[in-house]
Amino acid sequence: MRWMTQIHAILGMSVFLSGCGIGLFPKTSYETLHPEPYRNFWTKIGMTEEGRRADWVACQGRADGNATPEDRLTGETDDFAAMRRTHRRLVNCMGSKGYVYSVK
């Protein structure tokens, strides 16, 4: 019976050390509860934080840096169509102001 326990321990450690558990847990619990706003992924050469905030709000983004989906159209059955329209509007507007979306 002792050898079974040792085998389980060896197998468990090898799985753990092989990296199979990497990515299962967030870096910190703060990052999980407070993700970075969508606005912060838009960059432009020479931009300032205040300028990016003003441009984001001008593009109908929320002041907190995120976006609220548009209202559903009459007869629309797709739950995500409104968010896609909002996303396209923000991409077009921020792009026209010279911003580029970049994942950090």
Residue pairs with C-beta under 8 A, 6 or more apart in sequence:
15 21
26 32
36 104
37 64
37 65
37 66
38 61
38 65
38 66
38 67
38 90
39 52
39 53
39 56
39 61
39 65
39 66
40 65
41 101
41 102
41 103
41 104
42 52
42 56
42 94
42 99
42 100
42 101
42 102
43 99
43 100
43 102
44 52
44 97
44 98
44 99
44 100
45 98
47 99
52 99
53 63
53 65
55 94
55 97
55 99
56 65
56 94
57 63
58 93
59 89
59 90
59 93
59 94
59 97
60 67
60 89
60 90
60 93
61 67
61 90
62 68
67 83
67 86
67 87
67 90
68 86
69 82
69 83
69 85
69 86
70 82
70 85
70 86
70 89
71 82
72 81
72 82
73 81
73 82
76 82
91 101
94 101
